[in-house]
Amino acid sequence: MTHDYDEPPADDEKKLPPFDIPAEQAVLSSMMRSSRSIDDAVDILEPSHFYRPAHETIYRTLVDLHNAGKAHDPIALGDQLEKNGDLTRCGDRPYLFEIVNSYQTVGSTRSHAEIVREKAVLRKVLAAGTGMAQGVHSREQTPDEIIQSAYDTLEGLAGLTDAGDEDLSIGVDIMATVAEVVDIRENGPKEGLLTGFTDFDSLTGGLQPGQFVLIAARPAMGKSVLGGDFARYTAVRNDIPTAFFSLEMGRKELEKRFLSAHATYPLHWMKAKGPLDDDKVMDLIEAGKDMQASPLFIVADTGITLAKIRSHCRRVQRQHGLGLVVIDYLQLMGGESTGKNDNRQQEVSRISRGLKKLAMELAVPVVALSQLNRGPEQRQDKRPMVSDLRESGSLEQDADIVILLHREDAYEKESPRAGEADLIVAKHRNGPTATITVAFQGHYARFVDMAKT
């Protein structure tokens, strides 16, 4: 039987990408017959692993029905597909019964799912190779761009090849956890990545591998400055490879800010004609040498996406090691929408979850800057709250640490706290919260401990 949703015929069968329609049908047949088969399939497959779009839609719908605790036989499936407006393009009800009758047992779901996933991996490899060949022949891309495109195509490939194989038994590493607890009790907790802010580092123990840290503030509070302080202290002071992504400022502007902060050379001096102070110029030169020798990797790209950030980070990690990632700032990221009905809140939620996943994958802290909504400005007390996080409540949920940055003198020029700033640690998944006061030295584009003023 043929259908209008089948893959188009090809003159040369060898040109078709790898796929196995009977294996896809066998998986879906088992899923329609057994809840356990759905669990087995979900452990191995993603919707995108299916070659035939109709099968991808059927798979998604079966999983949704199962998660909702509803029946998932061909009749219930057809009814749900019709409600979703997908029934016709999935072959209508006769094709659902054709699938369920294509394979009569349910005990081989995992082996059939492995076949489907293997074909998906091969298609990704083929797509990467084809893209590189086209890039070479078109001569429209540089070699670096061709390689970058291949990295993006192969994104997540390692996870595809071993999905479902991990041993989930607690016995795998529980004794290692016991040993870790004993070590902490005897020697104290291991120090995380220090930020240079003494009270913050004491409160948190430093930033830990796998943490997603959010620095949030209203515009002009200095969140870019604080993110830069974290990156500069890590890379320039401690020689730890750091990737800094800016979606707002150009590379030269960032370099001037970092130089000003490191050399204590007033930022406005770099932008206006005036007398040269030989001592200050030497400080600037020495700071330039420090930065040049540091493992600070700056990517200034207003159109960067999460996929590109992940690819850049993996390349830095592979070539130099990686200790910290800073992204300025989250709301400027785009290109992650996957559905025609997506709104910005859903898109930001996906980015937020993706950044937490990135931190876990790379085993480094990922610090993302975020804007707050206008809530603080509409209250008599201008101090920000976690509920002011803009566009998505998932930001608070995904973040391990939320730092709300506040400066009284941004609202009251004559404030007795002029030059002070509060780092409000409003969420700390593994420890206490607190408000930490630091000094804001805007002319040097930096924050410092109060004791250093």
HELIX and SHEET records of a PDB file:
HELIX    1   1 GLU A   13  LYS A   15  5                                   3    
HELIX    2   2 ILE A   21  ARG A   33  1                                  13    
HELIX    3   3 SER A   35  VAL A   42  1                                   8    
HELIX    4   4 PRO A   47  HIS A   49  5                                   3    
HELIX    5   5 PRO A   53  ASN A   67  1                                  15    
HELIX    6   6 PRO A   74  ASN A   84  1                                  11    
HELIX    7   7 THR A   88  CYS A   90  5                                   3    
HELIX    8   8 ASP A   92  VAL A  100  1                                   9    
HELIX    9   9 THR A  109  SER A  138  1                                  30    
HELIX   10  10 PRO A  143  THR A  153  1                                  11    
HELIX   11  11 LEU A  157  ASP A  162  1                                   6    
HELIX   12  12 ILE A  170  VAL A  172  5                                   3    
HELIX   13  13 ILE A  174  ASN A  187  1                                  14    
HELIX   14  14 THR A  198  THR A  204  1                                   7    
HELIX   15  15 LYS A  223  ARG A  232  1                                  10    
HELIX   16  16 TYR A  233  ARG A  237  3                                   5    
HELIX   17  17 ARG A  251  ALA A  263  1                                  13    
HELIX   18  18 LEU A  267  LYS A  271  5                                   5    
HELIX   19  19 ASP A  278  ALA A  293  1                                  16    
HELIX   20  20 LEU A  306  HIS A  320  1                                  15    
HELIX   21  21 LEU A  330  LEU A  332  5                                   3    
HELIX   22  22 ARG A  344  LEU A  362  1                                  19    
HELIX   23  23 GLY A  375  GLN A  378  5                                   4    
HELIX   24  24 VAL A  386  ASP A  388  5                                   3    
HELIX   25  25 SER A  394  ASP A  398  1                                   5    
HELIX   26  26 GLU A  408  ALA A  410  5                                   3    
HELIX   27  27 GLY A  442  TYR A  444  5                                   3    
HELIX   28  28 MET A  450  LYS A  452  5                                   3    
SHEET    1   A 9 LEU A 296  ALA A 300  0                                        
SHEET    2   A 9 THR A 242  SER A 246  1                                        
SHEET    3   A 9 LEU A 324  ASP A 328  1                                        
SHEET    4   A 9 VAL A 366  GLN A 371  1                                        
SHEET    5   A 9 PHE A 212  ALA A 217  1                                        
SHEET    6   A 9 ILE A 401  HIS A 406  1                                        
SHEET    7   A 9 GLU A 420  HIS A 428 -1                                        
SHEET    8   A 9 ALA A 434  GLN A 441 -1                                        
SHEET    9   A 9 ARG A 446  ASP A 449 -1                                        
END                                                                             
